[in-house]
Structures are given as structure tokens and as C-alpha cells.
């Protein structure tokens, strides 16, 4: 065990609490204008505890635009990447800081880590303002770096259980869901295993004007899945892995099924940049064997199927917003007419000052529905979606616009009756 010198810089920002109101107004005019683009940041906490900046609502008037992105880390927590982008009088200045959180991090601990990282990252910008003399620096010296002994050997486990029940005289619904997962992530290899189960039960009752039962229907859906994947790192741009599944689903007419699928992927950008940008191309080929609940439209009660699939996924987080989209294709090798093709897109764009556009869309052509029940779907099947139905296409689309106007500053904190 060797001793090293660790400089831990603590930046303390403060105001003169007894300053005159006209002095405060004058210094506020030259304070740093900060725009924070972060989904998990507690803005109320930041405004209360980091008061040396102006928090603005529009990136176009900001001196510094901070973009915070996240990815899962090997410990079950998150890797948060902070991009500090100078604008206006700080155009051309930029920096990036990265922190990692633990799986059991509390909300209080997380917001303190975020605040400390923001303070550190903004120091070069604040040093160029009239608030430079408000910064003090202290060092914590002669700390010893100790080797970490991990009794879990990088394995992280998670258990989830949920249930809900709701109803009225003519309707009752029960849903239960459970999941357990195990993850081990290192630089060279990643393991992920999960088991989940879902059960849905619905009861429908129709009564006449005398409260006599004239119609009843009970609907049950049950599913379970075991999933495992192992992925190997092959440099900055390549990855390879193998995936295995076992599942059952009454909705998909599957009594029991299993498959195994090796895959390879290439990322045009380095994987360490994945939280900001990625363009991934992947190919996989596999084999599955399915035992059906009822005879299918192809007169099968069980069958084995070879298949392959392609996937392209793009993601970019930039100053004006974010965009993510992909194209996927899969087909069964016994018949190339049995394929599925789909595209998805999501984006959030800040169009002009105060105006933002959000868009999400998914469109698919599911031409490989080999497990459909042979019997014709009844009206109840269609209305209640008791099992998978034949379709030539499916889609989902959402569009949203938001516009804000008024004061660009929001430094004041007043949480009363929130």
C-alpha cells in the first residue's frame, strides 16, 4: 500500500448577507447566467444552495449551458456526465466532468453530488466574472488510497414486487408483477440475468335495471420470462455477446419457448461517449423452439425456427435538445416473407426562445406472427385484447409543444403550498 498526495478541492461560494439591496441588484446583473438541462436534478435544492449564479429558463440567454446525461454503471447506480458549454461571452469554453453513483444512493446524497460537481465545473467560468473573489479553496492532504475489497465481486442484485387491485360493481382487475435480476459489469465483460412474472385477472359483469346479472366474463393473462446475456468488450468500437431466453405467455399463445442468439455490434463512436452520442449497428442470428397453447394459423402445435435480425440505433444529445431513433428488421429463415420491420424516433427540440417541440413515434410491420391462434377472433377477443391478434401494421405517435415566456430569471425559491 503506497501513500499518495490527494488534493481534494472544496469550493465555497457565499454572498454578503447584509449587502444593500441596490448593491445586490448591481452584482446580480453581472452574475453568471446558467441553464441546466438535467432530468434528475433537484432544481429547488440547487437554487437554495448555489446562489452565486442566475438560473435562466432559456439556453439562448445563458452564459453556460450544462447538459447532464446518464448511463447505468457496473455497481447498479448511474454514471452521470456533465457537459459545461460556454455561450455568449464564454463562447468556445467547454469542459466535461463525470461522476458515478452507488445503487443505494439516496435522493439527498445524489443532489449533494450533483451540486458539488456543478460547483467544480463552473469555477473556470466564475473566475472570469466579478464574483471571482467570492471563491475560496482548501486542500485535504495526505489521504491514503486503499484497495477496495468487494465481497460481491461486482455483482448487483435487484428484487421488485408490485400488485394492484381496483374495481367497482361491474368490473374488477387484479395485477401482480415480480422481477429479480443479477448484473455484473466490468470493463471487459458484462453479465445480466433476469426472471420476471406477470399475472392479470379481470372480471366483467353486466346487470339489468333490477340488478340481476345478465352477462359475465372472466379474463386471465399470465406470462413469465428468464433472460440472460453475456457481452464481451472488443475495443473502443466493437462488442460481441450471446443471449438466451425461456418464456411462456398466454397472450402470445405460448405454452413454453426457448431461444439462443449470438450477436455482434459496432459503434461508430467510442463507447465511452455513449451517453452523449452513439450510432450502433448490430447483427444477430439465432434459433428458437416454441410449444403453443392452441394450434396456430399455420397448423402448428410446436415448431423450431431459425432467424436473424439487424438493428441500427442513433442517439445524440446536443445544445438544442436531443434525438434518438432506430430501424430494426427480423425474419425467419424458412420463409423470408415472415419478417418484421420497424422504425422509432424520439426527439426534443428547442425551436426558438421559450418554444420546445417533443416528438415520439414508432411504426412497425409485424409480418412474422407465426404464433397466432387458428380460430377466428371473437368480438370479445378484439375488444378485450385477450390474446395477440393479426395485424398488418402497428403504430404509436405523440407530439407536444410547450411555450414559456416572461422573466428569464428564476432564482427566487418559495415552496409554500407546492
C-alpha positions in Angstrom: 0.0 0.0 0.0 1.6 3.2 -1.1 0.8 6.7 0.1 0.0 9.4 -2.4 -0.9 13.0 -2.2 -4.6 13.7 -2.9 -5.7 17.2 -3.4 -9.4 17.5 -2.7 -10.6 20.9 -3.7 -13.6 22.3 -1.9 -15.1 25.4 -3.4 -17.1 27.5 -1.0 -19.4 30.1 -2.6 -21.1 32.8 -0.5 -22.7 36.2 -0.5 -22.6 39.1 2.0 -25.9 38.7 3.7 -26.0 42.3 4.9 -25.4 43.9 1.4 -27.6 46.8 0.4 -30.5 45.9 -2.0 -29.1 48.2 -4.7 -25.6 46.5 -4.4 -27.3 43.1 -4.7 -29.1 44.2 -7.9 -25.9 45.6 -9.4 -23.9 42.4 -8.8 -26.7 40.2 -9.9 -26.6 41.9 -13.3 -23.0 40.6 -13.9 -23.5 37.1 -12.3 -23.2 34.0 -14.5 -26.4 33.1 -16.4 -26.8 29.3 -16.0 -29.1 27.0 -18.0 -29.3 23.4 -16.7 -30.5 20.6 -18.9 -31.0 17.7 -16.4 -33.9 15.3 -15.8 -32.7 14.2 -12.3 -31.5 17.4 -10.9 -33.4 18.9 -7.9 -33.6 22.5 -9.1 -35.2 23.7 -5.9 -32.2 22.4 -3.9 -29.7 23.9 -6.3 -31.3 27.3 -6.2 -31.3 27.2 -2.4 -27.7 26.1 -2.0 -25.9 27.6 -5.0 -26.8 31.2 -5.1 -23.8 32.8 -6.9 -25.4 32.3 -10.4 -28.6 33.4 -12.2 -30.8 30.4 -13.2 -32.3 31.1 -16.5 -35.1 29.3 -18.4 -33.7 29.8 -21.9 -30.3 28.4 -23.2 -30.1 31.3 -25.7 -29.5 33.8 -22.9 -27.3 31.6 -20.8 -23.5 32.1 -20.3 -23.1 28.4 -19.5 -25.3 25.5 -20.8 -24.9 22.4 -18.6 -26.1 19.1 -20.1 -26.3 16.2 -17.8 -26.7 12.7 -19.3 -26.6 9.3 -17.6 -25.9 5.6 -18.2 -26.1 2.5 -15.9 -22.8 1.7 -14.3 -21.5 -1.7 -13.1 -22.4 -1.1 -9.5 -26.1 -0.8 -10.1 -26.0 3.0 -10.0 -25.5 5.6 -12.7 -22.6 7.3 -14.5 -23.5 11.0 -14.8 -21.7 13.1 -17.4 -21.8 16.9 -17.1 -21.0 18.9 -20.2 -20.3 22.5 -19.5 -20.7 24.5 -22.7 -19.9 28.2 -22.8 -22.2 30.6 -24.6 -22.4 34.3 -25.4 -19.4 35.9 -23.5 -18.0 32.4 -22.8 -18.3 31.1 -26.3 -15.6 28.5 -27.0 -15.1 27.4 -23.4 -16.2 23.9 -22.5 -15.4 21.1 -20.1 -16.7 17.6 -19.1 -16.9 16.0 -15.7 -18.1 12.5 -14.8 -19.3 11.1 -11.5 -20.6 7.6 -10.5 -23.3 6.9 -8.0 -24.0 3.8 -6.0 -27.0 1.6 -6.4 -28.3 2.6 -2.9 -27.7 6.3 -3.3 -30.4 8.4 -1.6 -32.1 11.4 -3.1 -30.3 13.6 -0.5 -26.9 12.1 -1.4 -27.5 12.4 -5.1 -28.4 16.0 -5.1 -25.3 16.8 -3.0 -23.1 15.1 -5.5 -24.7 17.0 -8.4 -24.3 20.3 -6.6 -20.6 19.6 -5.8 -20.0 18.7 -9.5 -21.7 21.8 -10.7 -19.7 24.0 -8.4 -16.4 22.4 -9.6 -17.3 22.6 -13.3 -18.4 26.2 -13.1 -15.2 27.5 -11.4 -13.4 28.4 -14.7 -16.4 30.4 -15.8 -17.0 32.2 -12.4 -13.3 33.1 -12.3 -13.9 35.4 -15.3 -16.7 37.3 -13.6 -16.7 39.9 -10.8 -17.6 37.0 -8.4 -14.1 35.5 -8.6 -13.2 36.9 -5.2 -16.1 35.0 -3.7 -14.3 31.7 -4.2 -12.1 30.2 -1.6 -10.0 27.0 -1.9 -8.9 24.5 0.7 -7.0 21.2 0.5 -7.4 17.9 2.3 -3.9 16.4 2.2 -2.1 13.1 2.9 -5.0 10.8 2.3 -4.2 7.1 1.8 -5.6 5.3 -1.2 -6.8 1.9 -0.1 -7.6 -1.1 -2.2 -11.3 -1.9 -2.3 -12.3 -5.4 -1.2 -15.6 -6.2 -2.8 -17.2 -9.3 -1.3 -19.8 -9.3 -4.0 -17.2 -9.3 -6.8 -19.1 -6.6 -8.8 -22.4 -8.5 -8.7 -25.5 -6.3 -8.1 -28.9 -7.9 -7.4 -32.4 -6.3 -7.6 -35.8 -7.6 -6.5 -39.0 -5.9 -7.5 -42.6 -6.8 -6.4 -45.8 -5.0 -7.2 -49.5 -5.6 -7.1 -52.7 -3.6 -7.5 -56.4 -4.2 -7.3 -59.2 -1.9 -8.4 -62.9 -2.4 -9.2 -66.5 -1.4 -9.0 -69.8 -3.3 -9.3 -69.4 -4.2 -12.9 -65.6 -4.5 -13.2 -62.7 -5.8 -11.1 -59.0 -6.0 -12.0 -56.0 -7.7 -10.3 -52.4 -7.3 -11.4 -49.3 -8.8 -9.9 -45.7 -8.4 -11.2 -42.4 -9.6 -9.8 -38.8 -9.5 -11.1 -35.4 -10.4 -9.9 -32.2 -9.5 -11.7 -28.4 -10.0 -11.3 -25.8 -7.8 -13.1 -22.0 -7.9 -13.2 -20.3 -5.2 -15.3 -16.6 -4.8 -15.8 -14.5 -3.1 -18.5 -14.1 -6.4 -20.4 -17.3 -8.3 -19.8 -20.9 -7.8 -18.8 -23.4 -10.3 -17.4 -27.1 -9.7 -17.0 -29.7 -12.2 -15.8 -33.4 -11.6 -15.0 -36.5 -13.5 -14.2 -39.9 -11.8 -14.3 -43.5 -12.9 -14.0 -46.8 -11.1 -14.6 -50.4 -12.1 -13.8 -53.5 -10.2 -14.8 -57.1 -11.1 -13.9 -60.2 -9.1 -14.9 -63.9 -9.7 -14.2 -66.7 -8.1 -16.2 -70.3 -8.1 -15.0 -73.4 -6.5 -16.6 -76.6 -6.1 -14.6 -80.1 -5.2 -15.7 -82.2 -2.4 -14.1 -83.2 -4.8 -11.3 -79.5 -5.6 -10.5 -79.9 -9.1 -11.9 -76.7 -10.5 -13.6 -77.3 -10.8 -17.3 -73.7 -11.2 -18.6 -70.3 -12.2 -17.1 -66.8 -12.7 -18.4 -63.5 -13.5 -16.7 -60.2 -12.8 -18.4 -56.8 -14.2 -17.3 -53.4 -13.5 -18.7 -50.1 -14.9 -17.4 -46.5 -14.6 -18.6 -43.0 -15.4 -17.3 -39.6 -15.0 -18.8 -36.0 -16.0 -18.0 -33.3 -13.9 -19.8 -29.5 -14.0 -19.8 -26.9 -12.2 -21.8 -23.2 -12.1 -21.7 -21.3 -9.3 -23.7 -17.6 -9.0 -24.3 -15.8 -5.7 -25.0 -13.8 -5.8 -28.2 -12.1 -2.4 -28.1 -13.5 1.1 -28.3 -16.0 0.4 -31.1 -16.9 -3.4 -31.1 -18.8 -5.7 -28.8 -20.0 -9.3 -29.1 -22.4 -11.3 -27.0 -24.8 -14.2 -26.6 -28.3 -14.1 -25.4 -30.7 -16.9 -24.1 -34.4 -16.8 -23.3 -37.1 -19.0 -21.9 -40.6 -17.8 -21.7 -44.3 -18.5 -21.5 -47.2 -16.2 -22.4 -51.0 -16.9 -22.7 -51.4 -13.6 -24.6 -48.9 -14.8 -27.3 -50.3 -18.4 -27.4 -47.0 -19.7 -26.0 -47.1 -22.6 -23.6 -43.3 -22.7 -23.4 -40.4 -21.5 -25.6 -36.7 -21.0 -25.6 -34.1 -19.5 -27.9 -30.4 -18.7 -28.1 -28.8 -15.9 -30.1 -25.2 -14.8 -30.6 -24.8 -11.1 -31.7 -22.1 -8.6 -32.7 -22.2 -4.8 -32.6 -20.2 -1.9 -34.0 -20.5 1.7 -32.6 -19.3 4.4 -34.9 -18.4 6.5 -31.9 -16.4 5.3 -28.9 -18.5 3.6 -26.2 -17.2 6.0 -23.6 -19.1 8.7 -25.5 -22.4 6.7 -25.4 -24.2 9.0 -23.0 -23.8 11.9 -25.4 -23.8 10.2 -28.9 -23.9 6.8 -30.4 -24.5 5.1 -33.7 -24.7 1.4 -33.2 -25.1 -1.3 -35.9 -25.8 -4.8 -34.8 -26.5 -8.2 -36.3 -27.7 -11.4 -34.6 -28.7 -14.9 -35.6 -30.5 -17.5 -33.5 -32.8 -20.4 -33.1 -36.0 -20.7 -31.1 -38.3 -23.6 -30.3 -41.9 -22.9 -29.4 -44.7 -25.1 -27.9 -48.0 -23.4 -28.5 -51.1 -23.4 -26.3 -53.5 -23.7 -29.3 -53.0 -24.7 -32.9 -51.6 -21.8 -34.9 -52.8 -20.4 -38.2 -50.0 -22.5 -39.8 -51.4 -25.7 -38.2 -48.5 -25.9 -35.8 -48.7 -27.0 -32.1 -44.9 -26.8 -31.8 -42.0 -25.8 -34.1 -38.4 -24.8 -34.3 -37.4 -21.6 -36.1 -34.0 -20.1 -37.3 -34.0 -16.4 -37.6 -31.7 -13.4 -37.9 -32.1 -9.7 -37.2 -30.5 -6.3 -37.8 -30.7 -3.2 -35.7 -29.5 0.4 -36.2 -29.7 2.9 -33.3 -28.7 6.5 -33.2 -28.6 8.9 -30.2 -27.3 12.4 -29.9 -27.6 14.9 -27.0 -26.7 18.5 -28.0 -27.3 22.1 -27.0 -30.6 22.4 -28.9 -32.1 19.2 -27.4 -31.8 15.5 -28.2 -32.6 13.0 -30.9 -32.8 9.2 -30.8 -34.0 6.8 -33.4 -33.5 3.4 -34.9 -34.5 0.9 -37.6 -34.9 -2.8 -36.8 -35.5 -5.9 -39.1 -36.1 -9.5 -38.3 -37.2 -12.5 -40.4 -37.5 -16.3 -40.1 -35.1 -18.0 -42.5 -37.6 -20.7 -43.5 -39.7 -18.1 -45.3 -38.4 -14.6 -46.0 -42.0 -13.3 -46.2 -42.2 -13.8 -42.4 -40.5 -10.7 -41.3 -41.0 -7.7 -39.0 -39.7 -4.2 -39.9 -40.0 -1.1 -37.7 -38.7 2.4 -37.1 -38.7 4.5 -34.0 -37.9 8.2 -33.3 -37.9 10.4 -30.3 -36.7 14.0 -30.1 -36.9 17.1 -28.0 -36.0 20.3 -29.9 -35.8 23.9 -28.5 -37.0 25.7 -31.6 -36.8 29.3 -30.6 -36.7 31.2 -27.4 -39.2 29.6 -25.0 -40.6 27.2 -27.6 -39.9 23.5 -27.5 -41.1 20.5 -29.5 -41.2 16.9 -28.3 -41.9 14.0 -30.6 -42.1 10.3 -30.3 -43.1 7.8 -32.9 -43.0 4.1 -33.6 -44.2 2.3 -36.7 -43.9 -1.4 -37.4 -44.9 -4.1 -39.9 -45.3 -7.3 -37.9 -45.5 -9.9 -40.8 -44.0 -12.7 -38.7 -46.9 -13.5 -36.4 -46.4 -17.3 -36.6 -48.0 -18.0 -33.2 -51.5 -16.6 -33.9 -54.3 -18.8 -32.8 -56.0 -20.6 -35.7 -59.6 -20.0 -34.6 -61.1 -16.7 -35.7 -61.0 -13.9 -33.1 -64.3 -13.2 -31.4 -65.7 -9.7 -30.7 -64.7 -10.2 -27.1 -61.1 -11.1 -28.2 -60.9 -7.9 -30.2 -62.4 -5.6 -27.5 -60.6 -7.0 -24.5 -57.3 -7.9 -26.2 -57.2 -11.4 -24.6 -54.5 -12.6 -27.0 -52.4 -11.4 -29.9 -54.4 -10.5 -33.0 -53.4 -10.5 -36.6 -52.4 -7.0 -37.9 -50.6 -5.6 -41.0 -49.2 -2.7 -39.0 -49.0 -1.0 -35.6 -48.0 2.5 -34.6 -47.7 4.9 -31.8 -47.2 8.6 -32.1 -47.1 11.5 -29.6 -46.4 15.2 -30.3 -46.1 18.0 -27.8 -45.4 21.7 -27.9 -44.5 23.9 -24.9 -44.0 27.6 -24.8 -42.9 29.8 -21.8 -42.5 33.5 -21.7 -41.9 36.3 -19.2 -38.9 36.7 -16.9 -35.8 34.7 -17.9 -34.6 34.5 -14.3 -35.9 32.1 -11.7 -33.5 32.4 -8.7 -36.3 33.0 -6.1 -37.3 30.0 -4.1 -40.7 29.8 -2.5 -42.0 26.2 -1.9 -45.1 27.1 0.1 -48.1 25.0 -0.7 -46.3 23.2 -3.5 
